[in-house]
């Protein structure tokens, strides 16, 4: 019965997310209903002592990353740098290679620190124009953007500043550059397999005479390439974010040590630096990136800076609170007797890396959120994963990379917020385009097990 209560809570949260209701509102409801059915006397203590504690803890750690990432993406958009980068990549790669061009553009923007949601809005007009000119079915645009923005640059490539690569650092005391070779192997597998799949789909359509199509909704205006920023200047802030993230990752522990004591009068405060170093590094890199965009395009950015940053901050608040609510939900569920049944079942998977991958990607799929599922899994079972890894002499860097990549696997089920946004922006539906997004999702999930195999076969980290 206790297991059924936990399962019902998870299914309920998945259902309301799929129907478009606020996770911020329904995550505590789902969690506390599970507590009510377990023991009514636990409801209020669980709410204040577990749910709110976990939720506030998540916001405390990660909200600055969400906010700075959103503002960076917004100033890149306001400056026109994103359009310049997209246009330049298309000229280099070639309009005849429409799919590859769009994947490369999405990869550059997301690896440079631009929010996945901003990338969708920035790239779609160019994708629509290129697909129209190449007579490629419009229904393949979402799968193409998903491959470039939601997969290897989100959590596979070492150093990516996306939140899915940052969350594991606080649990495993690693950096965003954890297991770099494994991450690169996974990224190459995803890129080659994804492009091969999309090209196969394009050829299928061409063989039946299907082209771009007509009567589509949300068709963008033709792109004007006049007065675009210099592409070298446009890409510099993205390069700065990547380089400084690496520099700060090594510099912060050197300067502050593993702990730093603030000599406050009467009550010195000791801060544990090790679990925060990777977060500070990303925050510092994003802040410099924002300032560099403003410096390079001051007049253009400042024209709409107030309204643009208000929207960015509002979006970051919503995104971080959604994930924080799911994190609090996970903390409550992990405290219930029914979760012990789930945990015991997962422990039956003898291999610690496979165990972690299955756990994370399952919870990411159920919640419809990579960061939410990752947070829930690590909040509940990170100590178990660490103990199993230590017993098997597996470096925690490998745990980090597997967890990060697994979170971006089955998270893109139909109720995922990024999927819904992508389809809405492109004017397409689940019926016409979700099949390709799901196929990319399966490739991404398979890449996790390719990485695990590479580790065991060759000892690569």
Buried (B, 14 or more C-beta within 10 A) or exposed (E): EBBEBBBBBBEBBBEBBBEEEEBBEBBBBBBBBBBBBBEEEBBEEBBEBBBBEBBEBBBEBBBBBBBBBBBBBBBBBBBBBBBBBBBBBBEEBEEEBBBBBBBBBBBBBBBBBBBBBBBBBBBBBBBBBBBBEBBBBBBBBBBBBBBBBBBBBBBBBBBBBBBBBBBBBBBBBBBBBBBBBBBBBBBBBBBEBBBEBBEEBBEEBEEEEBBBBEEBEEBBEEBEEEEBBEBEBBBBBBBBBBEBBBEBBEBBBEEBEEEBEEEEEEEEEEEEBBBBBBBBBBBBBBBBBBBBBBEBBEEBBEEBBEEBBEBBBEBBBBBBBBBBBBBBBBBBBBBBEBBBBBBEEBBEBEBBBBBBBBBBBBBBBBBBBBBBBBBBBBBBBBEBBBEBBEEEEBBBBBBBBBBBBBBBBBBBBEBBBBBBBBBEBBBBEBEBBBEBBBBBBBBBBBBBBBBBEBBEEEEBB
